[in-house]
Amino acid sequence: MAARRARRKWTRPERPAYDRTVFEVLHSLTGQSADAIAKQTWVSPSTIRAWRRGYENGGTRHPQHSTLAAVAAVAGLEFQLVKKGTK
């Protein structure tokens, strides 16, 4: 019987700008329950709870932009396209 290969360890790509965006959205929703946020959007409460847990604890690694935008709208935030290098 052949020996089993060791599993490759998943490495997280460095995406500081996107990670900062996720943090800003979650920070703006502090104090609101996942159920209250979910009632205002089409995003399920379990998805929001997974974001809050973080990927180290079994949560979401990279939230999809559409779900992030929907939850950000609850907090009064909006995404805009901007040319690189401008603020």
C-alpha positions as CSV (number, residue, x, y, z in Angstrom):
1,M,0.0,0.0,0.0
2,A,1.4,3.4,-1.0
3,A,2.0,6.0,1.7
4,R,-0.4,8.9,1.8
5,R,1.0,12.3,0.9
6,A,0.8,14.9,3.5
7,R,-1.8,17.6,2.9
8,R,-0.6,20.9,1.7
9,K,-1.0,23.7,4.1
10,W,-3.3,26.4,2.9
11,T,-1.5,29.7,2.9
12,R,-3.5,32.9,3.0
13,P,-2.6,35.5,0.4
14,E,-1.7,38.9,1.6
15,R,-4.5,41.3,0.8
16,P,-4.3,44.1,3.3
17,A,-6.6,46.5,1.5
18,Y,-9.4,43.9,1.2
19,D,-8.9,42.8,4.8
20,R,-9.2,46.4,5.9
21,T,-12.4,46.7,4.0
22,V,-13.9,43.7,5.7
23,F,-12.8,45.0,9.1
24,E,-14.4,48.5,8.4
25,V,-17.7,46.9,7.5
26,L,-17.7,44.6,10.6
27,H,-16.6,47.4,12.9
28,S,-19.4,49.6,11.6
29,L,-21.9,46.9,12.6
30,T,-20.7,46.5,16.1
31,G,-23.6,46.3,18.5
32,Q,-26.1,44.8,16.0
33,S,-26.9,41.1,16.1
34,A,-26.4,38.9,13.0
35,D,-30.2,38.2,13.0
36,A,-31.0,42.0,12.9
37,I,-28.6,42.6,10.1
38,A,-29.9,39.6,8.1
39,K,-33.5,40.8,8.3
40,Q,-32.4,44.0,6.4
41,T,-30.5,42.1,3.7
42,W,-30.6,38.8,1.8
43,V,-27.5,37.6,3.6
44,S,-28.1,34.8,6.1
45,P,-27.3,35.2,9.8
46,S,-24.9,32.3,9.7
47,T,-22.8,34.0,7.0
48,I,-22.4,37.1,9.2
49,R,-21.5,35.0,12.2
50,A,-18.9,33.2,10.2
51,W,-17.3,36.6,9.2
52,R,-17.2,37.6,12.9
53,R,-15.5,34.3,13.9
54,G,-12.6,34.8,11.5
55,Y,-11.0,32.2,9.3
56,E,-8.7,30.9,12.0
57,N,-11.7,29.8,14.0
58,G,-13.6,28.1,11.2
59,G,-15.1,31.3,9.7
60,T,-15.1,32.7,6.2
61,R,-11.7,33.2,4.6
62,H,-12.6,35.6,1.8
63,P,-16.2,37.1,1.8
64,Q,-17.7,37.6,-1.6
65,H,-18.0,41.3,-2.6
66,S,-21.8,41.1,-3.2
67,T,-22.5,39.9,0.3
68,L,-20.0,42.4,1.8
69,A,-21.7,45.2,-0.2
70,A,-25.2,44.1,1.0
71,V,-24.1,44.1,4.6
72,A,-22.2,47.4,4.3
73,A,-25.4,49.0,3.0
74,V,-27.1,48.2,6.4
75,A,-24.4,50.3,8.1
76,G,-24.8,53.1,5.6
77,L,-21.6,52.4,3.7
78,E,-21.2,52.3,-0.1
79,F,-18.5,50.9,-2.4
80,Q,-17.2,53.1,-5.2
81,L,-14.8,52.5,-8.0
82,V,-11.7,54.7,-7.8
83,K,-8.7,54.9,-10.1
84,K,-5.6,53.4,-8.6
85,G,-3.3,55.9,-6.9
86,T,-6.2,58.3,-6.1
87,K,-7.9,58.7,-2.8
